Amino acid sequence: MDKIEKAKHTKKNKKRNRLIFRSSILIVLFAALLFAVVSNITAEEDANVDIGDQAPDFQLKQVATNNEAALRLSDFEGKGVMLNFWATYCEPCEREMPYMEQLYPEYKEKGVEIVAISVDATEIVIDNFVDQYNLSFPILHDKNSQVLDAYGIRPLPTTYFIDENGVVVERVLGELTLERLEGYLKQIEPN
């Protein structure tokens, strides 16, 4: 009888430990979900740059090209600018990049520039990503998050559509579809 009681006790302990472990995982997942929801809700309110504001100028190094000169937002004065904040580890960012590349040649001719600002830690991952997707629009590296902080970016991707006068026309949090992207690009075509 002693072995049977011991086996029952061991089985009961294993069940209890499994319940505690599973409950802990559920609590952590719920907390992460709650954090994500609250972050997205407050991201709308926390932005430093809003629709109707003058887009702050900045200077960042251009990467993934033979010409690694620094670019300023003011270099595109007189053009519409799509300013996309992204990272290689961001799946929605990865999904929208081919759309940006598809529309870039057409809208560049119409006076609209697409500029992507990567917040990745290293240039090599950006270079590999650009090569993988054969991207031709300017890619800038915000290594120290100075522009990310200046604009108050929370979720990635976040995209600003800026008119030829440097005024923010739209701010989009999250992934863009091809149709939505083209609609926003049309809004910032210079007159």
Secondary structure as GFF3:
##gff-version 3
##sequence-region A 1 191
A	DSSP	alpha_helix	2	46	.	.	.	ID=ss1
A	DSSP	beta_strand	59	63	.	.	.	ID=ss2
A	DSSP	beta_strand	70	72	.	.	.	ID=ss3
A	DSSP	three_ten_helix	73	76	.	.	.	ID=ss4
A	DSSP	beta_strand	80	86	.	.	.	ID=ss5
A	DSSP	alpha_helix	91	109	.	.	.	ID=ss6
A	DSSP	beta_strand	112	118	.	.	.	ID=ss7
A	DSSP	alpha_helix	123	133	.	.	.	ID=ss8
A	DSSP	beta_strand	139	141	.	.	.	ID=ss9
A	DSSP	alpha_helix	146	151	.	.	.	ID=ss10
A	DSSP	beta_strand	158	162	.	.	.	ID=ss11
A	DSSP	beta_strand	168	173	.	.	.	ID=ss12
A	DSSP	alpha_helix	178	187	.	.	.	ID=ss13
###
